[in-house]
Amino acid sequence: MQLPPSKELTQLSPQQITDKDAILFIMDVQAVVPKSQQPQGAAQKLDDKSLPKVEDKGAGKEPKVTVPDKDAPKKLQAKTLVAGNGPALAKGDEAVVNYTGKIWKSGDKFDSSWDSKQPATFPIGLGQTIPGFDKGLTGAKVGSRVLLVLPPDEGYGKKGSPPKIKGDDTLVFVVDILAKVYK
């Protein structure tokens, strides 16, 4: 049964709904994010001393990222730290992730979804995020933890992202792929 136009939910405030009114909600579940909000898969060994060290701090917690006192790589680095067992992200998918970002030179954190306690959602492979995310996360599986090292042209480019990120900054991200949004 459909409500008459005067009783449409978009026109009612909670104070106008009585115990005699029936309310129907129709929802599409587009993604399921694990309650633990941590990688779901097999840990991979990364022995490359020229790349940042990533230390797991436990379920739902931001990993510790230590940038080595060396020159940053000149090319994009995408290393799987935990190989997820979910579906792979493809061009056009929306990914639900937790991430932390640091500047290679200083080791300073400039952004983290863990700080806001809210995973981020963004499209993959469509140029709507920084190039290194599109390139480094396409093909990665849900449940994975990925280390990304982005030279300036794979990050924010020559303009940077003032005030924290300069145009010549190499960026380091650790990204936990929590879910894929289904449309």
Order of alpha helices (4+ residues) and beta strands (2+ residues): beta-beta-beta-beta-beta-beta-alpha-beta-alpha-beta-beta
